[in-house]
């Protein structure tokens, strides 16, 4: 009887030791967009990513002609990394694009 309890305890201990190792080997690393480019045009900001996974979208900072504050706008939808789909953010009327940036999300978000 003592041997049976010992074997059962040893089995549980071994399973609890090796389970995290097996799970770690099957988990995939999150993918991120790569090979990305963004730039301001006259009244928009554009960006795209040629490689990777995950998601991306562009933001644009706009200088207002009337001397108002710098305004930041971002694209409404996320684009799939590696799709080369154009992400566009628009300045409000009376604004000129002066700077752009990209936001990224991993494939597991």
N, C-alpha and C positions, 0 to 999 in steps of 0.2 A: 504494500500500500504506500509506503514511504517512497519507493522508487517511482511509482506512478505519479505521485504529487510532484516529485522532483523533476520528472520529465515534462510534466505539464507546465511547471513554472519556467523551466529552461526554454520550452517552445515559445511561450509568451514573451519571454525576455528577448529571444532571438528575433521574433517577428517585430517587436517594437524597435529593435536596433536597426534592422535592415529595411523596414518600410520607408523611412525618410530617404534612404539612399536610392531606392527604386523610384520613388516619386520625383526626386531631383533629376534623375536621368531622363525621365519622360517629359518633364516640363520644358517648354520651348521658350527661348529668349524673346523678349518683345522686340518688334521691328520698328524702326524709325525711318522717316523720309530721308533721302540722301540726294546729292547732286542737285541742290536747290538754287534757284536764282530769283531775286526780286528787284524791282526798280520802280521809281516814280516816273510817270509820264506827265502830261500837262495837268490833267485833273483827276487822274486815277493812280492807284498803285497796283502793280501786277506781280504775280509770282507763280512759279511752278516747280515741281520736283520730278526729275527723271527716274530716280531709283528708290529702292528701299520699300518699306511698307508703312504702316501707320497712316497718319492724316496730317494735313497742313492747310493753313489759310493765311492770306496776306493782310497786313494792316497798313494804312497810309496816314501820314501826318500832313495836314493842309494849312498853308498860310493864307489867311483871309485878306482879300484886297482892301477891305475897309479898315484894316489895322486891328481887327479883333484878335482874340487869342488863337494860338495854334490848336487845331482840332484834330483828334485822332478818330479814324473810322476803320472798321475791320470788315472783311468779307463775311457774308451771312452764312455761308455753308463751308463745311470742311471738304477738302478734296482728298482722294485716295493717293497715298504715296506711290510713286512709280508710274502714275497714270499720265504724267505730263499735262494734266488738265489745268487750264488757266484759272487762277484765283484772282478776283478783281475786287478792289475796294474803291469806292467813289468819294471824291470830295464834295461837300455841299456846294450849291451855287455860290459863285463869288470866291471860291477857294482854289489854290494852286498846290499841287502835290510837291512836297519838298523832301520827304523821307519815307522809306518803306521798311517793313520788318516782317518776319514770318513767325507764326505760332505753330508748334508741333505737338502732336499727341502720338503715343505709341500704339501699336496694333492691338494691345490688350485693353485699351480704354474704350 
